[in-house]
Amino acid sequence: MGFAIPIALIAIAGCGLREYPPRIPEEALPGAELLTPGNNDSYRHPAWSPDGRYLAYEYAPFITGPIGDPAVGNRDIYVMDLASKDTLRLTESEAEDRAPAWSPDGSRILFVQEEGRLMWVSPNGSEQQELFQCPRTCGEPSWSPDGSQIAFDLVLDDGVQIWVVASDGTGLRQVTTVYKEAGDPTWSPDGSQLAYWAGEPGGYRGLVKTDLASGEETPLWGDIFPANPQWSPDGMRILYSDVFEPNVGLYIVDTIGTAPFRLLPSELPFDVLDAAWSPDGARIAFAYGNASSASHLYILDLEKLAERTPSAP
């Protein structure tokens, strides 16, 4: 797969804007590599290719708002070659395209368009199709390990819950029922369980997992505000972000529900967003910045982190 760096990215990276947010110092986070240009643009939702060679992500440029205020422009899906850092733009429309998710066989990248449609695009951008028209707002999709099903959260009149649809867009069914709200599903590596956040509207949330055969929902950890949980490739741990005080940070919790371990230092001044395991579990890609404005993509090498931080998992 050969890529060419988009001209728009080159121009923006070279326009002399102050780097925002400031990059994470090496001493603060050993093993962290900055992937994206130090500018004011927004890079979010990194998703690894199954072979670990590429990252899909959403990108929105820095723009000036209607009253001269800084703002973020339209979001589209891109792919980066991690060896060369070359990038390829996959979507280009007036619609907001976000939250890419790479299929297990590597042939398709699923994404959400304008909150109401699940779409897919080929990794070279040559083909794009609608997979599923959501009745209302649909959230970030997650492929089952065998590629036959897709889980996502769906907002309906009675709240947000986890639903599953076949990879051809048929057979929509609801998975979660116990909690008033549930979202951000992630599959266990064997495909037998889903993990997600759940809770009451306006209150604390917790991490919960569901056995898909029995339908049993089991709490893992409560009194937190977890976002974007990600099951580890070995099935032993779940990665998640917490963006509410006093627990802002990136955490790992094991699947039997012991206390979460804070992976990144608490003194980082901006939020860690959208973290994702590499296919071999050795690295974590994440966005760092402000959820509503500028953010950059990093890759964290867990072995290098452990060398400098002995307590790291």
C-alpha positions in Angstrom: 0.0 0.0 0.0 1.7 3.2 -1.2 0.7 6.6 0.2 1.3 10.2 -0.6 1.2 12.9 2.1 -1.8 15.2 1.5 -0.9 18.7 0.4 -3.3 20.2 2.9 -1.5 18.5 5.8 1.9 19.8 4.6 0.6 23.3 4.3 -1.0 23.4 7.7 2.0 21.8 9.4 4.3 24.5 8.0 2.2 27.6 8.6 4.0 28.5 11.9 1.2 28.0 14.4 2.1 27.6 18.0 2.1 23.9 18.9 -1.0 23.1 20.8 -1.3 21.2 22.9 2.4 21.1 23.8 4.0 17.7 23.1 4.4 15.2 26.0 8.0 15.4 27.3 10.1 12.2 27.0 10.8 12.3 30.7 7.1 12.5 31.5 6.1 9.5 29.4 9.0 7.2 28.3 8.3 5.3 25.1 5.8 7.8 23.7 6.3 8.7 20.0 4.5 11.7 18.4 3.0 10.6 15.1 1.3 13.8 13.8 2.5 17.3 13.1 2.8 19.8 15.9 0.0 22.0 14.9 -3.5 23.0 16.1 -5.4 20.4 14.1 -7.5 17.5 15.5 -6.4 13.9 15.2 -8.7 11.4 16.9 -9.7 7.7 17.1 -6.6 5.8 16.0 -7.4 2.3 14.8 -4.8 -0.3 14.0 -4.7 -2.4 10.9 -4.7 -6.2 11.7 -1.0 -6.5 10.7 0.0 -3.5 12.9 1.6 -1.6 10.0 -1.0 1.2 9.6 -3.3 3.4 11.6 -6.6 4.7 10.5 -7.8 7.9 12.2 -10.1 10.9 11.9 -8.6 14.3 11.0 -10.1 17.8 11.2 -8.1 20.9 10.3 -7.8 24.0 12.5 -10.0 26.8 11.1 -11.1 30.3 12.2 -14.6 30.4 13.5 -17.3 33.0 12.5 -16.2 35.5 15.1 -12.4 34.9 14.7 -12.3 32.2 17.3 -10.3 29.0 16.8 -12.4 26.0 15.7 -12.2 22.5 14.1 -13.3 21.9 10.6 -14.9 18.9 8.9 -13.7 15.5 10.0 -12.6 12.8 7.5 -10.9 9.4 7.6 -7.2 9.0 6.9 -4.7 6.1 7.0 -1.0 6.4 8.1 1.8 4.1 7.1 3.6 3.8 10.4 7.0 3.0 8.8 7.1 6.0 6.5 4.6 8.2 8.2 2.9 8.8 4.8 -0.8 9.4 4.9 -3.7 8.8 2.6 -7.1 10.5 2.7 -10.0 8.0 2.4 -13.1 10.1 2.7 -13.9 13.5 1.4 -17.4 14.9 1.7 -19.4 17.6 3.5 -20.5 15.0 6.0 -18.6 14.4 9.3 -16.8 11.1 9.1 -15.4 9.7 12.4 -14.5 6.7 14.6 -12.8 4.3 12.1 -12.6 0.6 12.9 -10.5 -1.8 10.8 -12.1 -5.1 9.9 -10.3 -8.2 11.2 -9.4 -9.3 7.6 -8.1 -5.8 6.8 -10.3 -5.4 3.8 -12.6 -2.6 5.1 -12.6 0.3 7.5 -15.9 1.0 9.2 -16.8 4.5 10.3 -19.7 6.7 11.5 -21.0 9.3 9.1 -23.0 12.3 10.5 -23.9 10.2 13.6 -26.6 8.4 11.7 -25.0 6.0 9.3 -22.4 3.2 9.5 -20.2 3.3 6.4 -17.2 1.4 5.2 -14.3 2.3 3.0 -11.6 0.2 1.5 -8.0 0.9 2.9 -6.9 2.5 -0.4 -10.1 4.6 -0.6 -11.2 3.1 -3.9 -14.6 1.9 -2.7 -17.1 3.2 -0.1 -20.6 1.9 0.8 -23.3 2.4 3.5 -23.6 -0.6 5.8 -26.4 0.4 8.1 -28.8 3.4 8.5 -29.2 4.0 12.2 -32.7 4.9 13.4 -31.2 7.7 15.5 -27.6 8.4 16.6 -25.1 5.6 16.5 -21.8 5.5 18.3 -18.4 4.1 17.6 -18.4 0.6 16.0 -16.5 -2.4 17.1 -15.9 -5.5 14.9 -16.2 -9.0 16.4 -12.9 -11.0 16.1 -14.2 -13.2 13.3 -15.6 -10.2 11.4 -19.2 -11.5 11.3 -20.8 -8.9 13.6 -20.5 -5.3 14.6 -21.3 -3.8 18.0 -22.1 -0.2 18.6 -24.2 2.0 20.9 -27.5 3.3 19.6 -29.4 6.3 21.0 -33.2 5.8 21.0 -36.1 7.4 22.9 -35.5 5.4 26.0 -31.7 6.0 26.2 -28.5 4.6 24.8 -27.8 0.9 24.7 -25.5 -1.6 23.0 -26.7 -3.2 19.8 -25.2 -5.7 17.4 -25.7 -6.1 13.6 -24.3 -8.6 11.2 -21.4 -7.4 9.0 -23.8 -7.2 6.0 -26.1 -4.8 7.9 -28.8 -7.2 8.8 -30.1 -8.8 12.0 -30.1 -5.8 14.4 -30.5 -6.9 18.0 -30.2 -5.3 21.4 -27.6 -6.7 23.8 -27.8 -4.6 27.0 -30.9 -4.2 29.1 -29.9 -4.0 32.8 -28.6 -0.5 33.0 -30.3 2.7 31.9 -27.4 3.6 29.7 -24.5 1.6 28.1 -22.0 2.6 25.4 -18.6 2.1 23.7 -18.6 -1.7 23.3 -15.4 -3.7 22.8 -15.3 -7.5 22.0 -13.3 -10.0 23.9 -10.6 -11.7 21.7 -12.6 -15.0 21.6 -15.8 -13.2 20.7 -17.8 -14.5 23.6 -18.2 -11.2 25.6 -18.6 -7.5 25.2 -17.2 -4.9 27.7 -18.6 -1.3 27.8 -19.4 1.5 30.2 -22.8 1.5 31.9 -24.7 3.5 34.5 -27.5 5.9 35.2 -28.1 9.1 33.3 -26.1 12.0 34.9 -24.4 9.7 37.5 -21.3 7.7 37.8 -20.6 4.9 35.4 -18.8 1.7 35.6 -17.1 -0.9 33.4 -19.4 -3.9 32.7 -19.0 -7.1 30.7 -21.7 -9.2 29.1 -21.6 -12.9 28.3 -23.3 -13.1 24.9 -24.4 -16.6 25.2 -26.2 -16.2 28.6 -26.9 -12.5 28.5 -25.4 -12.1 32.0 -24.1 -8.6 32.7 -21.2 -8.5 35.2 -19.8 -5.3 36.8 -16.0 -5.0 36.7 -15.4 -1.6 38.4 -17.6 1.3 39.4 -17.7 4.9 40.4 -15.7 6.1 37.4 -16.4 7.7 34.1 -14.8 5.2 31.7 -14.7 6.0 27.9 -13.7 4.0 24.9 -12.8 0.7 26.7 -10.6 -1.6 24.6 -10.1 -5.3 25.4 -6.4 -6.4 25.2 -5.4 -8.9 22.5 -4.5 -11.5 25.2 -8.0 -11.1 26.8 -6.6 -10.4 30.3 -7.0 -6.6 30.5 -9.2 -3.7 29.5 -7.8 -0.3 28.6 -10.0 2.8 29.1 -9.8 6.6 29.4 -11.4 8.6 32.2 -11.9 12.3 31.4 -13.6 13.5 34.6 -11.9 14.8 37.7 -10.3 13.6 39.9 -9.6 10.5 37.9 -8.5 12.0 34.5 -6.1 9.6 32.8 -5.6 6.3 30.9 -6.1 3.1 32.9 -5.8 -0.6 32.6 -8.0 -3.0 34.6 -7.9 -6.7 34.5 -11.0 -8.7 33.5 -11.6 -10.1 37.0 -12.2 -6.5 38.3 -9.2 -5.6 40.4 -8.4 -2.0 41.0 -7.5 0.0 37.8 -3.8 0.9 37.2 -3.1 4.4 36.0 -0.9 4.0 32.9 0.0 7.7 32.3 1.2 10.3 34.8 -1.6 12.2 36.5 0.2 15.6 36.0 -0.3 15.7 32.2 -2.3 18.9 31.5 -4.5 17.6 28.7 -6.8 14.6 28.2 -5.8 11.2 26.9 -8.5 10.1 24.4 -9.4 7.1 22.2 -6.6 4.7 23.2 -6.3 1.5 21.2 -4.1 -1.6 21.6 -1.8 -2.7 18.8 -2.7 -6.2 17.5 0.3 -7.8 19.4 -0.6 -5.9 22.7 2.9 -4.3 22.8 1.9 -0.7 22.0 -1.0 1.6 22.5 -2.0 4.4 20.1 -3.9 7.3 21.6 -5.0 10.9 21.1 -3.8 13.6 23.5 -5.3 17.0 23.7 -8.7 18.5 23.9 -11.8 16.5 22.9 -13.4 19.5 21.3 -10.4 21.1 19.6 -6.8 20.3 19.0 -5.3 16.9 19.7 -2.3 14.8 18.5 -1.7 11.1 18.0 1.0 9.2 19.9 2.1 5.6 20.1 3.3 4.3 23.5 5.7 1.4 23.6 4.8 -0.5 26.7 8.2 -2.3 27.0 10.0 1.1 27.0 7.5 2.4 29.5 8.1 -0.6 31.8 11.9 -0.1 31.6 11.5 3.4 33.1 8.4 2.7 35.2 8.8 -0.6 37.0 5.2 -0.7 38.3 3.7 -0.5 34.7 1.8 -3.6 33.7 
